[in-house]
């Protein structure tokens, strides 16, 4: 029969605060799917059409009629968040041997958060790196004859490919993308690409960086996906492959962000999550630290993103 300690579960406010404020610099999914808080597991959200991005005439002359426009055909789609959790158990003997058990608990909370963030990163990366999730005209596959990592192909210019992708997005939503996420292998190919080096050599720049790339493409927010994952604990695979994702994303800060702002997508985060709680087992000899997250990643404007895939072939 379970003891009272076995049944006791207590939310740890300190560890929860650490988990909610923690971020990992190698994770970039948040830049494509910024988080918004939701109070329920299920709900409906607007899907944004072209009219959401249209610049309207709003100036009114004296005594003139107001600038009336027809109401938008608002399409609502359902979302449902899902729970993810992970835990670590500590024996009371480990607590006694630890010079600072509270710091150990904080380290564990961050370790658990890294695991959950990696799962969230992989889920988002799989979604946006799958060409099947993009309509024709909003994706392109780089063939071997135009590979970005083959510098012998002197007529290949990756910037032109990126610019064409930007124009494709603008033709759909009337604005250029403001965000680009690049897989690390693609970024490494771009950093040494002769065409890009030619563009910057007269400016006294010796190498291509994210800042330089932002100036060349005029995309203000450029992020490199550097996270890796392993299924066996020994060999590692990039979460973000040799791909480029361009998107128009809600750039407002977290406090003024809303799912009613037009954006390629959002992460619908359950209020109060992630949350760290603790409970005891084996009559109190084992303390379990558990981190629970609850969210849903959703595309809300499919016309607002473009996928360039398979950039490298060497």
Secondary structure, 3 states (H helix, E strand, C coil): CCCHHHHCEEECHHHHHHHHHCCCCCCCHHHHCEEEEECCCEEEEEECCHHHHCCCCCCCCCCCCCCCCCCCCCEEEEEECEEEEEEEEEEHHHHHHCCCHHHHHHHHHHHHHHHHHHHHHHHHHHHHCCHHHCCCCCEEECCHHHCCCCCCCCCCCHHHHHHHHHHHHHHHHCCCCCEEEEEHHHHHHHHCCHHHHHHHHHHCCCCCCHHHHHHHHCCCEEEEECCEECCCCCCCEECCCCCEEEECCCCCCHHHCCCCCCCCEEEEEECCCCEEEEEEEHHHCEEEEEEEEEEEEEECCHHHEEEEECCCCC
